[in-house]
Amino acid sequence: MAKKIHLPTRMCVSCRQRDSQNNLVRLQCNEGELDCFNGRGRSFYLCNECLLNEKKISKSLMRMCRSNKKDKLMNKLKEIITDDR
């Protein structure tokens, strides 16, 4: 009998769809600044479909980071995404 491998599922904060953890981008906010997850503190996930739709995720990012600086958050997100790929 083959042993099943457990794949953790997480939810995208923008579209609320569940997916396996390795298909999502993990981010966190430190003092209103968006950043890659560094292993400490609370984090959240965004799916690849939402990353392509700027209008859809801007509201979610502002809510998660408790910030109203949409342009600053979106620029930082673009920077993080291009560095990861």
N, CA, C and O atoms as a Tinker XYZ file with bonds, in Angstrom:
   340  protein
     1  N      0.843000   -1.178000    0.000000    73     2
     2  CA     0.000000    0.000000    0.000000    64     1     3
     3  C      0.890000    1.245000    0.000000    63     2     4     5
     4  O      1.776000    1.384000    0.844000    81     3
     5  N      0.648000    2.140000   -0.946000    73     3     6
     6  CA     1.430000    3.370000   -1.054000    64     5     7
     7  C      0.959000    4.379000   -0.017000    63     6     8     9
     8  O     -0.236000    4.534000    0.235000    81     7
     9  N      1.917000    5.048000    0.567000    73     7    10
    10  CA     1.598000    6.054000    1.575000    64     9    11
    11  C      1.242000    7.366000    0.883000    63    10    12    13
    12  O      1.964000    7.809000   -0.010000    81    11
    13  N      0.139000    7.989000    1.284000    73    11    14
    14  CA    -0.276000    9.266000    0.711000    64    13    15
    15  C      0.579000   10.390000    1.270000    63    14    16    17
    16  O      0.860000   10.443000    2.467000    81    15
    17  N      0.984000   11.277000    0.389000    73    15    18
    18  CA     1.746000   12.440000    0.803000    64    17    19
    19  C      0.777000   13.587000    1.031000    63    18    20    21
    20  O     -0.047000   13.905000    0.173000    81    19
    21  N      0.888000   14.198000    2.191000    73    19    22
    22  CA     0.001000   15.302000    2.535000    64    21    23
    23  C      0.508000   16.590000    1.891000    63    22    24    25
    24  O      1.648000   16.992000    2.123000    81    23
    25  N     -0.324000   17.231000    1.091000    73    23    26
    26  CA     0.011000   18.524000    0.496000    64    25    27
    27  C     -0.845000   19.594000    1.164000    63    26    28    29
    28  O     -2.067000   19.584000    1.020000    81    27
    29  N     -0.222000   20.509000    1.888000    73    27    30
    30  CA    -0.993000   21.547000    2.567000    64    29    31
    31  C     -1.718000   22.458000    1.573000    63    30    32    33
    32  O     -1.160000   22.834000    0.542000    81    31
    33  N     -2.945000   22.800000    1.890000    73    31    34
    34  CA    -3.703000   23.727000    1.044000    64    33    35
    35  C     -3.854000   25.045000    1.780000    63    34    36    37
    36  O     -4.028000   25.081000    2.998000    81    35
    37  N     -3.783000   26.119000    1.022000    73    35    38
    38  CA    -3.922000   27.456000    1.572000    64    37    39
    39  C     -4.912000   28.233000    0.709000    63    38    40    41
    40  O     -5.250000   27.805000   -0.394000    81    39
    41  N     -5.371000   29.371000    1.211000    73    39    42
    42  CA    -6.384000   30.151000    0.513000    64    41    43
    43  C     -5.810000   31.498000    0.073000    63    42    44    45
    44  O     -5.114000   32.170000    0.834000    81    43
    45  N     -6.111000   31.876000   -1.152000    73    43    46
    46  CA    -5.720000   33.178000   -1.680000    64    45    47
    47  C     -6.579000   34.242000   -0.994000    63    46    48    49
    48  O     -7.796000   34.086000   -0.890000    81    47
    49  N     -5.949000   35.322000   -0.527000    73    47    50
    50  CA    -6.695000   36.364000    0.184000    64    49    51
    51  C     -7.534000   37.210000   -0.758000    63    50    52    53
    52  O     -8.426000   37.930000   -0.308000    81    51
    53  N     -7.267000   37.140000   -2.043000    73    51    54
    54  CA    -8.006000   37.947000   -3.002000    64    53    55
    55  C     -9.256000   37.246000   -3.516000    63    54    56    57
    56  O    -10.355000   37.793000   -3.423000    81    55
    57  N     -9.100000   36.042000   -4.054000    73    55    58
    58  CA   -10.243000   35.351000   -4.662000    64    57    59
    59  C    -10.839000   34.270000   -3.763000    63    58    60    61
    60  O    -11.889000   33.714000   -4.084000    81    59
    61  N    -10.187000   33.969000   -2.649000    73    59    62
    62  CA   -10.653000   32.968000   -1.671000    64    61    63
    63  C    -10.672000   31.538000   -2.227000    63    62    64    65
    64  O    -11.366000   30.681000   -1.680000    81    63
    65  N     -9.933000   31.270000   -3.289000    73    63    66
    66  CA    -9.824000   29.919000   -3.829000    64    65    67
    67  C     -8.725000   29.174000   -3.085000    63    66    68    69
    68  O     -7.691000   29.751000   -2.746000    81    67
    69  N     -8.953000   27.896000   -2.834000    73    67    70
    70  CA    -7.952000   27.071000   -2.158000    64    69    71
    71  C     -7.090000   26.373000   -3.198000    63    70    72    73
    72  O     -7.573000   25.955000   -4.250000    81    71
    73  N     -5.797000   26.256000   -2.880000    73    71    74
    74  CA    -4.853000   25.598000   -3.774000    64    73    75
    75  C     -3.712000   25.056000   -2.921000    63    74    76    77
    76  O     -3.585000   25.407000   -1.748000    81    75
    77  N     -2.887000   24.205000   -3.511000    73    75    78
    78  CA    -1.757000   23.675000   -2.750000    64    77    79
    79  C     -0.764000   24.797000   -2.471000    63    78    80    81
    80  O     -0.640000   25.745000   -3.246000    81    79
    81  N     -0.083000   24.674000   -1.385000    73    79    82
    82  CA     0.778000   25.741000   -0.897000    64    81    83
    83  C      1.884000   26.100000   -1.891000    63    82    84    85
    84  O      2.285000   27.261000   -1.971000    81    83
    85  N      2.379000   25.118000   -2.648000    73    83    86
    86  CA     3.476000   25.395000   -3.573000    64    85    87
    87  C      3.018000   26.105000   -4.848000    63    86    88    89
    88  O      3.863000   26.516000   -5.644000    81    87
    89  N      1.712000   26.263000   -5.070000    73    87    90
    90  CA     1.193000   26.993000   -6.228000    64    89    91
    91  C      0.853000   28.446000   -5.903000    63    90    92    93
    92  O      0.415000   29.186000   -6.784000    81    91
    93  N      1.047000   28.860000   -4.663000    73    91    94
    94  CA     0.710000   30.203000   -4.222000    64    93    95
    95  C      1.965000   30.983000   -3.841000    63    94    96    97
    96  O      2.998000   30.399000   -3.512000    81    95
    97  N      1.861000   32.304000   -3.890000    73    95    98
    98  CA     2.960000   33.177000   -3.491000    64    97    99
    99  C      2.704000   33.623000   -2.056000    63    98   100   101
   100  O      1.628000   34.127000   -1.738000    81    99
   101  N      3.702000   33.434000   -1.192000    73    99   102
   102  CA     3.554000   33.766000    0.225000    64   101   103
   103  C      4.214000   35.113000    0.511000    63   102   104   105
   104  O      5.395000   35.316000    0.227000    81   103
   105  N      3.434000   36.023000    1.075000    73   103   106
   106  CA     3.893000   37.376000    1.372000    64   105   107
   107  C      3.565000   37.732000    2.814000    63   106   108   109
   108  O      2.816000   37.023000    3.486000    81   107
   109  N      4.131000   38.829000    3.277000    73   107   110
   110  CA     3.774000   39.343000    4.597000    64   109   111
   111  C      3.925000   40.854000    4.592000    63   110   112   113
   112  O      4.590000   41.424000    3.727000    81   111
   113  N      3.301000   41.489000    5.565000    73   111   114
   114  CA     3.403000   42.934000    5.729000    64   113   115
   115  C      4.108000   43.219000    7.045000    63   114   116   117
   116  O      3.745000   42.684000    8.093000    81   115
   117  N      5.121000   44.072000    6.969000    73   115   118
   118  CA     5.827000   44.530000    8.164000    64   117   119
   119  C      5.671000   46.034000    8.260000    63   118   120   121
   120  O      6.221000   46.781000    7.451000    81   119
   121  N      4.911000   46.472000    9.263000    73   119   122
   122  CA     4.677000   47.903000    9.498000    64   121   123
   123  C      4.172000   48.616000    8.247000    63   122   124   125
   124  O      4.657000   49.692000    7.899000    81   123
   125  N      3.194000   48.008000    7.574000    73   123   126
   126  CA     2.577000   48.606000    6.395000    64   125   127
   127  C      3.354000   48.419000    5.116000    63   126   128   129
   128  O      2.925000   48.900000    4.067000    81   127
   129  N      4.494000   47.730000    5.165000    73   127   130
   130  CA     5.329000   47.488000    3.987000    64   129   131
   131  C      5.178000   46.046000    3.541000    63   130   132   133
   132  O      5.254000   45.127000    4.357000    81   131
   133  N      4.967000   45.850000    2.257000    73   131   134
   134  CA     4.846000   44.515000    1.683000    64   133   135
   135  C      6.233000   43.911000    1.525000    63   134   136   137
   136  O      7.176000   44.599000    1.135000    81   135
   137  N      6.355000   42.606000    1.834000    73   135   138
   138  CA     7.645000   41.945000    1.769000    64   137   139
   139  C      7.446000   40.450000    1.518000    63   138   140   141
   140  O      6.354000   39.920000    1.724000    81   139
   141  N      8.500000   39.779000    1.076000    73   139   142
   142  CA     8.456000   38.321000    0.979000    64   141   143
   143  C      8.408000   37.759000    2.397000    63   142   144   145
   144  O      8.855000   38.408000    3.343000    81   143
   145  N      7.872000   36.571000    2.540000    73   143   146
   146  CA     7.799000   35.954000    3.862000    64   145   147
   147  C      9.210000   35.608000    4.315000    63   146   148   149
   148  O      9.959000   34.965000    3.580000    81   147
   149  N      9.576000   36.030000    5.523000    73   147   150
   150  CA    10.930000   35.792000    6.022000    64   149   151
   151  C     10.999000   34.711000    7.090000    63   150   152   153
   152  O     12.055000   34.505000    7.689000    81   151
   153  N      9.894000   34.016000    7.338000    73   151   154
   154  CA     9.903000   32.935000    8.318000    64   153   155
   155  C      9.382000   33.328000    9.683000    63   154   156   157
   156  O      9.220000   32.468000   10.549000    81   155
   157  N      9.117000   34.591000    9.894000    73   155   158
   158  CA     8.616000   35.056000   11.198000    64   157   159
   159  C      7.368000   35.903000   10.990000    63   158   160   161
   160  O      7.281000   36.676000   10.037000    81   159
   161  N      6.419000   35.750000   11.880000    73   159   162
   162  CA     5.215000   36.577000   11.831000    64   161   163
   163  C      4.121000   35.992000   10.955000    63   162   164   165
   164  O      4.227000   34.868000   10.464000    81   163
   165  N      3.073000   36.775000   10.771000    73   163   166
   166  CA     1.912000   36.343000    9.997000    64   165   167
   167  C      2.165000   36.578000    8.510000    63   166   168   169
   168  O      2.872000   37.504000    8.114000    81   167
   169  N      1.566000   35.713000    7.711000    73   167   170
   170  CA     1.732000   35.843000    6.270000    64   169   171
   171  C      0.396000   35.597000    5.587000    63   170   172   173
   172  O     -0.588000   35.232000    6.231000    81   171
   173  N      0.375000   35.802000    4.276000    73   171   174
   174  CA    -0.823000   35.536000    3.484000    64   173   175
   175  C     -0.385000   35.074000    2.102000    63   174   176   177
   176  O      0.776000   35.218000    1.720000    81   175
   177  N     -1.330000   34.521000    1.366000    73   175   178
   178  CA    -1.033000   33.932000    0.064000    64   177   179
   179  C     -1.833000   34.607000   -1.042000    63   178   180   181
   180  O     -2.959000   35.055000   -0.824000    81   179
   181  N     -1.237000   34.675000   -2.235000    73   179   182
   182  CA    -1.911000   35.137000   -3.447000    64   181   183
   183  C     -1.707000   34.090000   -4.530000    63   182   184   185
   184  O     -0.606000   33.564000   -4.691000    81   183
   185  N     -2.769000   33.787000   -5.273000    73   183   186
   186  CA    -2.656000   32.810000   -6.359000    64   185   187
   187  C     -2.112000   33.487000   -7.618000    63   186   188   189
   188  O     -2.125000   34.713000   -7.730000    81   187
   189  N     -1.641000   32.684000   -8.549000    73   187   190
   190  CA    -1.047000   33.206000   -9.781000    64   189   191
   191  C     -2.069000   33.925000  -10.653000    63   190   192   193
   192  O     -1.720000   34.885000  -11.341000    81   191
   193  N     -3.314000   33.483000  -10.640000    73   191   194
   194  CA    -4.360000   34.153000  -11.426000    64   193   195
   195  C     -4.603000   35.569000  -10.908000    63   194   196   197
   196  O     -4.767000   36.498000  -11.698000    81   195
   197  N     -4.625000   35.734000   -9.612000    73   195   198
   198  CA    -4.855000   37.061000   -9.028000    64   197   199
   199  C     -3.661000   37.974000   -9.251000    63   198   200   201
   200  O     -3.830000   39.185000   -9.388000    81   199
   201  N     -2.469000   37.421000   -9.288000    73   199   202
   202  CA    -1.279000   38.245000   -9.512000    64   201   203
   203  C     -1.316000   38.933000  -10.872000    63   202   204   205
   204  O     -0.701000   39.983000  -11.055000    81   203
   205  N     -2.032000   38.347000  -11.821000    73   203   206
   206  CA    -2.140000   38.936000  -13.154000    64   205   207
   207  C     -3.166000   40.056000  -13.222000    63   206   208   209
   208  O     -3.147000   40.858000  -14.155000    81   207
   209  N     -4.063000   40.118000  -12.238000    73   207   210
   210  CA    -5.140000   41.099000  -12.234000    64   209   211
   211  C     -4.880000   42.149000  -11.145000    63   210   212   213
   212  O     -5.237000   41.958000   -9.982000    81   211
   213  N     -4.260000   43.246000  -11.542000    73   211   214
   214  CA    -3.850000   44.279000  -10.585000    64   213   215
   215  C     -5.032000   44.876000   -9.827000    63   214   216   217
   216  O     -4.947000   45.109000   -8.621000    81   215
   217  N     -6.119000   45.118000  -10.523000    73   215   218
   218  CA    -7.291000   45.726000   -9.894000    64   217   219
   219  C     -7.866000   44.823000   -8.803000    63   218   220   221
   220  O     -8.326000   45.302000   -7.767000    81   219
   221  N     -7.834000   43.527000   -9.045000    73   219   222
   222  CA    -8.416000   42.564000   -8.117000    64   221   223
   223  C     -7.621000   42.471000   -6.805000    63   222   224   225
   224  O     -8.209000   42.340000   -5.731000    81   223
   225  N     -6.294000   42.539000   -6.892000    73   223   226
   226  CA    -5.506000   42.320000   -5.678000    64   225   227
   227  C     -5.175000   43.594000   -4.907000    63   226   228   229
   228  O     -4.773000   43.524000   -3.746000    81   227
   229  N     -5.337000   44.742000   -5.530000    73   227   230
   230  CA    -4.964000   45.981000   -4.829000    64   229   231
   231  C     -5.774000   46.170000   -3.549000    63   230   232   233
   232  O     -5.232000   46.586000   -2.525000    81   231
   233  N     -7.058000   45.868000   -3.605000    73   231   234
   234  CA    -7.921000   46.005000   -2.422000    64   233   235
   235  C     -7.496000   45.022000   -1.322000    63   234   236   237
   236  O     -7.468000   45.371000   -0.142000    81   235
   237  N     -7.168000   43.800000   -1.727000    73   235   238
   238  CA    -6.745000   42.783000   -0.764000    64   237   239
   239  C     -5.430000   43.167000   -0.093000    63   238   240   241
   240  O     -5.264000   42.990000    1.113000    81   239
   241  N     -4.495000   43.697000   -0.888000    73   239   242
   242  CA    -3.207000   44.103000   -0.323000    64   241   243
   243  C     -3.375000   45.248000    0.665000    63   242   244   245
   244  O     -2.747000   45.253000    1.724000    81   243
   245  N     -4.217000   46.217000    0.324000    73   243   246
   246  CA    -4.447000   47.332000    1.244000    64   245   247
   247  C     -5.080000   46.851000    2.542000    63   246   248   249
   248  O     -4.765000   47.365000    3.615000    81   247
   249  N     -5.967000   45.872000    2.452000    73   247   250
   250  CA    -6.615000   45.325000    3.645000    64   249   251
   251  C     -5.606000   44.545000    4.497000    63   250   252   253
   252  O     -5.578000   44.694000    5.718000    81   251
   253  N     -4.780000   43.714000    3.852000    73   251   254
   254  CA    -3.837000   42.886000    4.597000    64   253   255
   255  C     -2.735000   43.721000    5.256000    63   254   256   257
   256  O     -2.307000   43.417000    6.369000    81   255
   257  N     -2.281000   44.762000    4.574000    73   255   258
   258  CA    -1.199000   45.596000    5.109000    64   257   259
   259  C     -1.711000   46.780000    5.909000    63   258   260   261
   260  O     -0.923000   47.552000    6.454000    81   259
   261  N     -3.027000   46.926000    5.983000    73   259   262
   262  CA    -3.651000   48.043000    6.703000    64   261   263
   263  C     -3.042000   49.371000    6.256000    63   262   264   265
   264  O     -2.629000   50.204000    7.063000    81   263
   265  N     -3.006000   49.527000    4.940000    73   263   266
   266  CA    -2.405000   50.719000    4.350000    64   265   267
   267  C     -3.300000   51.222000    3.230000    63   266   268   269
   268  O     -4.024000   50.443000    2.611000    81   267
   269  N     -3.250000   52.520000    2.972000    73   267   270
   270  CA    -4.026000   53.058000    1.864000    64   269   271
   271  C     -3.110000   53.539000    0.738000    63   270   272   273
   272  O     -3.548000   54.287000   -0.137000    81   271
   273  N     -1.854000   53.120000    0.752000    73   271   274
   274  CA    -0.882000   53.492000   -0.272000    64   273   275
   275  C     -0.855000   52.426000   -1.366000    63   274   276   277
   276  O      0.078000   51.627000   -1.453000    81   275
   277  N     -1.897000   52.430000   -2.195000    73   275   278
   278  CA    -2.066000   51.401000   -3.220000    64   277   279
   279  C     -0.893000   51.343000   -4.186000    63   278   280   281
   280  O     -0.388000   50.259000   -4.474000    81   279
   281  N     -0.454000   52.485000   -4.688000    73   279   282
   282  CA     0.623000   52.508000   -5.676000    64   281   283
   283  C      1.923000   51.943000   -5.112000    63   282   284   285
   284  O      2.639000   51.211000   -5.796000    81   283
   285  N      2.217000   52.282000   -3.880000    73   283   286
   286  CA     3.444000   51.793000   -3.240000    64   285   287
   287  C      3.396000   50.273000   -3.064000    63   286   288   289
   288  O      4.385000   49.585000   -3.314000    81   287
   289  N      2.242000   49.754000   -2.634000    73   287   290
   290  CA     2.085000   48.311000   -2.457000    64   289   291
   291  C      2.187000   47.571000   -3.790000    63   290   292   293
   292  O      2.832000   46.526000   -3.870000    81   291
   293  N      1.560000   48.102000   -4.825000    73   291   294
   294  CA     1.576000   47.436000   -6.132000    64   293   295
   295  C      2.987000   47.446000   -6.733000    63   294   296   297
   296  O      3.406000   46.461000   -7.343000    81   295
   297  N      3.713000   48.541000   -6.566000    73   295   298
   298  CA     5.091000   48.597000   -7.065000    64   297   299
   299  C      5.979000   47.588000   -6.352000    63   298   300   301
   300  O      6.806000   46.928000   -6.983000    81   299
   301  N      5.813000   47.467000   -5.049000    73   299   302
   302  CA     6.602000   46.500000   -4.274000    64   301   303
   303  C      6.237000   45.073000   -4.677000    63   302   304   305
   304  O      7.116000   44.215000   -4.767000    81   303
   305  N      4.962000   44.809000   -4.919000    73   303   306
   306  CA     4.530000   43.481000   -5.343000    64   305   307
   307  C      5.156000   43.123000   -6.691000    63   306   308   309
   308  O      5.642000   42.006000   -6.873000    81   307
   309  N      5.148000   44.056000   -7.627000    73   307   310
   310  CA     5.763000   43.806000   -8.941000    64   309   311
   311  C      7.247000   43.514000   -8.793000    63   310   312   313
   312  O      7.786000   42.649000   -9.484000    81   311
   313  N      7.903000   44.230000   -7.898000    73   311   314
   314  CA     9.322000   44.017000   -7.642000    64   313   315
   315  C      9.577000   42.624000   -7.076000    63   314   316   317
   316  O     10.515000   41.943000   -7.491000    81   315
   317  N      8.743000   42.201000   -6.130000    73   315   318
   318  CA     8.884000   40.880000   -5.513000    64   317   319
   319  C      8.650000   39.778000   -6.536000    63   318   320   321
   320  O      9.390000   38.795000   -6.574000    81   319
   321  N      7.634000   39.937000   -7.355000    73   319   322
   322  CA     7.293000   38.914000   -8.352000    64   321   323
   323  C      8.411000   38.760000   -9.381000    63   322   324   325
   324  O      8.784000   37.638000   -9.723000    81   323
   325  N      8.942000   39.863000   -9.873000    73   323   326
   326  CA     9.996000   39.763000  -10.884000    64   325   327
   327  C     11.287000   39.193000  -10.293000    63   326   328   329
   328  O     12.049000   38.547000  -11.011000    81   327
   329  N     11.549000   39.416000   -9.010000    73   327   330
   330  CA    12.730000   38.830000   -8.371000    64   329   331
   331  C     12.578000   37.334000   -8.168000    63   330   332   333
   332  O     13.550000   36.592000   -8.306000    81   331
   333  N     11.366000   36.873000   -7.839000    73   331   334
   334  CA    11.119000   35.446000   -7.582000    64   333   335
   335  C     11.219000   34.613000   -8.848000    63   334   336   337
   336  O     11.724000   33.491000   -8.811000    81   335
   337  N     10.755000   35.133000   -9.945000    73   335   338
   338  CA    10.736000   34.344000  -11.178000    64   337   339
   339  C     12.093000   34.378000  -11.780000    63   338   340
   340  O     12.317000   33.779000  -12.832000    81   339
